[in-house]
Amino acid sequence: MRRYPPIANHGIVGDLQTCALVSDEGVIDWFCAPRFDSGSVFAALLDADKGGRFAVTSTHPETTVRQLYLSDSAVLVTRFLTPDGIGEVADFMPLPDDPATADDRHRIMRVLRVVRGSFTFAIECSPRFDFGRKPHQLQADGPLAHFAAEGIDLYVQTLGDIDLAADGDDLRAHVELHAGQVSAIVLTADTSGDPAPAPLDRGDVRDALSETRHFWNGWVRSSHYRGRWHEMVNRSAITLKLLTYAPTGAPIAAATMGLPEEVGGERNWDYRYTWIRDASLTMAALGDLGFTDEVVAFGRWVGARMRERRTVTGEPLQIMYRVDGDPELGEEVVDGFSGYQDSPPVRAGNGAADQLQLDIYGEAVFALFQAPVLADVAGYDGWQALSSLLDWLAESWDRPDEGIWETRGGRQNFTYSRIMCWTAFDRGIRLAREFARPANIVGWVAARDAIFRQVMEQGWSDERGAFVQHYGTNVLDASLLLMPVVGFISAHDPRWLSTLDAMDTELVSDSLVYRYNPAASPDGLQGAEGTFSLCSFLYVAALAQAGRVEQARYAFDKMLTYANHVGLFAEEIGASGEQLGNFPQAFTHLALIMAAQALDEALDAEEAAGH
């Protein structure tokens, strides 16, 4: 029985339509095609024995492994250091000719190189299509092998110096290279039914690597950020870009599904979809860095959802969609999969899509407000859709809902949901005035002000001296760390500073922040979870904006130590510092960017003041 690598022991490569995870031992144990949310090709991360993998590893018993990204790129290098030699594997996914057009053919290139002595690579390719539910046939012929399954063909090619041999339904091979020698093995996943790709050419491999690196280097250079922690901010930006589906501009929440928030627990969800909330905040972070093309593309995507009003809930918007805007995300359990470290169930799809979460209206309008060329993004039809949405919300905001964390313990009057409804009206009013658009501004102002008064009266607990999770409770909730970000309250307001103090007492553990306390506010699920990394970074930003700069910097520096070896974060941090949940997580990386910017500005202000 094979073992599972820690969740954090991976890097990610992608082509802006799908992605793959590569462990620090050279194993691709997660890859879906042709899209992020498609069935799996390799899924050993969810079942080490049945999931399938694509390994290029060392045969030497004394191997030390190191993994890194080529600077400011999505080219991942795994280095194998042995007494006899050093071998490297450079993994990357070339971008399609037009990443904005959905492509049926996706390639993973693995370039093998020896930089000292001699080194033997062991190769294993054992796909298990659609979570092992689709059988396949294999044909191996010299430098080409073909796995055929229903609806998908998988081709494995080499430069001719690697003999691909069938081992049952799998491929295995060994190749010994010496210092200076380079080879390659390329996997092509194709759902078009087209003929096999052309024979592999050394020059094509070299050009693909150069072009892929050039693309990412050029993209990162368009960032406006010049502050501290530049490398970590760039890595987070690249990660957010890798998690964005270029044909529609829709970001997904994470690359994976089913990775547990607690090993052995049931909180194992499919995050390969576009949450209005996560995506809007992702675009806010990228927009702040200067990546306007991404913000505009997502603005168009959100505008299309507003115009269509095609949901499974009957509401104008739902909390999440597939990357193409499809609202159907039926949840199923993948039978036969054991789950990461025996943490079933493995869920595909997401049943929370039919929940009522009123905060999404605020995040959607917040995203449109970020777009620097709203008139071009939305146009008249887009404005009509937005205006109609806010007219509807003015009559519909005062309802219990399931809240930001998608709890399955019943609806409540969540304070965060009310705050984001306030945000929807606040930004809508500003947009109407800035662009001189027709709008029921009187009605929107009335709704905005009614929400503000209600939150201040019912969302505040005199007993706790804090804003609380929902009306009628004293439970705290870290989602409220966004209150000053959206402008609902000043970062220096006495009520806000008191709320920060209360959170520090109840939700913060060594600078790491829990979302809420499930024991005090049951969420309908068994088990516990780790600290939520989004909230830990939002806490840093809140401290910095409140003037608690020294505390913020210490918390930020400690949080960065939980990044993995290539700067990536999952959703949560466990009690022993291990990363938990789906990986890499957009929420965490967007919050890292927000925290870095807020803290950098606060430090600059202190220096300017001579502190």
NORBEL-V337793 format. One record per backbone hydrogen bond with DSSP energy under -1.0 kcal/mol. CO is the residue of the C=O (numbers start at 1). NH is the residue of the N-H. If there is no record, write none. Layout:
{{CO;NH} {CO;NH}}
//
This chain:
{{6;9} {8;10} {9;24} {11;22} {13;20} {16;246} {17;36} {18;15} {20;13} {21;29} {22;11} {23;26} {26;56} {27;23} {28;54} {29;45} {30;21} {31;41} {31;42} {35;38} {39;33} {40;130} {41;128} {42;31} {43;46} {43;47} {46;339} {47;51} {51;43} {52;44} {53;126} {54;28} {55;124} {57;122} {64;81} {66;79} {68;77} {70;73} {75;70} {76;91} {77;68} {78;89} {79;66} {80;87} {81;64} {84;118} {85;82} {86;115} {87;80} {88;113} {89;78} {90;111} {91;76} {92;109} {98;101} {104;191} {106;189} {108;187} {109;92} {110;185} {111;90} {112;183} {113;88} {114;180} {116;86} {117;179} {119;177} {120;59} {121;175} {122;57} {123;173} {124;55} {125;171} {126;53} {129;134} {130;133} {137;148} {139;146} {141;144} {142;164} {143;158} {144;141} {145;156} {146;139} {147;154} {148;137} {149;152} {152;149} {153;190} {154;147} {155;188} {156;145} {157;186} {165;172} {167;170} {170;167} {171;125} {172;165} {173;123} {175;121} {177;119} {178;181} {181;114} {183;112} {185;110} {186;157} {187;108} {188;155} {189;106} {190;153} {201;205} {202;206} {203;207} {204;208} {205;209} {206;210} {207;211} {208;212} {209;213} {210;214} {211;215} {212;216} {213;217} {214;218} {215;219} {216;220} {217;221} {219;222} {220;223} {229;233} {230;234} {231;235} {232;236} {233;237} {234;238} {235;239} {236;240} {237;241} {238;242} {239;243} {241;244} {243;252} {245;248} {245;249} {250;245} {253;586} {256;271} {260;581} {262;265} {266;268} {267;261} {269;258} {271;254} {273;253} {274;321} {275;279} {276;280} {277;281} {278;282} {279;283} {280;284} {281;285} {282;286} {283;287} {284;288} {286;291} {287;290} {289;224} {290;292} {291;295} {292;296} {293;297} {294;298} {295;299} {296;300} {297;301} {298;302} {299;303} {300;304} {301;305} {302;306} {303;307} {304;308} {305;309} {319;276} {321;274} {322;325} {326;322} {329;350} {332;348} {333;335} {334;337} {339;342} {346;334} {348;332} {350;353} {351;354} {352;355} {356;402} {357;360} {358;361} {359;363} {360;364} {361;365} {362;366} {363;367} {364;368} {365;369} {366;370} {373;377} {374;378} {378;382} {379;383} {380;384} {381;385} {382;386} {383;387} {384;388} {385;389} {386;390} {387;391} {388;392} {389;393} {390;394} {392;395} {393;397} {397;399} {401;412} {403;406} {412;401} {412;414} {413;471} {414;418} {415;419} {416;420} {417;421} {418;422} {419;423} {420;424} {421;425} {422;426} {423;427} {424;428} {425;429} {426;430} {427;431} {428;432} {429;433} {430;434} {431;435} {432;437} {439;441} {440;444} {441;445} {442;446} {443;447} {444;448} {445;449} {446;450} {447;451} {448;452} {449;453} {450;454} {451;455} {452;456} {453;457} {454;458} {455;459} {459;468} {461;465} {461;466} {466;461} {469;415} {470;473} {475;469} {477;480} {478;481} {479;482} {480;483} {482;486} {483;488} {490;493} {493;497} {494;498} {495;499} {496;500} {497;501} {498;502} {499;503} {500;504} {501;505} {502;506} {503;507} {503;508} {507;514} {509;512} {512;509} {513;532} {515;478} {517;521} {523;408} {531;573} {532;536} {533;537} {534;538} {535;539} {536;540} {537;541} {538;542} {539;543} {540;544} {541;545} {542;546} {543;548} {544;547} {547;549} {548;552} {549;553} {550;554} {551;555} {552;556} {553;557} {554;558} {555;559} {556;560} {559;562} {560;563} {564;567} {568;564} {569;585} {571;533} {572;580} {573;531} {574;577} {578;574} {580;572} {585;589} {586;590} {587;591} {588;592} {589;593} {590;594} {591;595} {592;596} {593;597} {594;598} {595;599} {596;600} {597;601} {598;602} {599;603} {600;604} {601;605} {602;606} {603;607} {604;608} {605;609} {606;611} {607;610}}
//
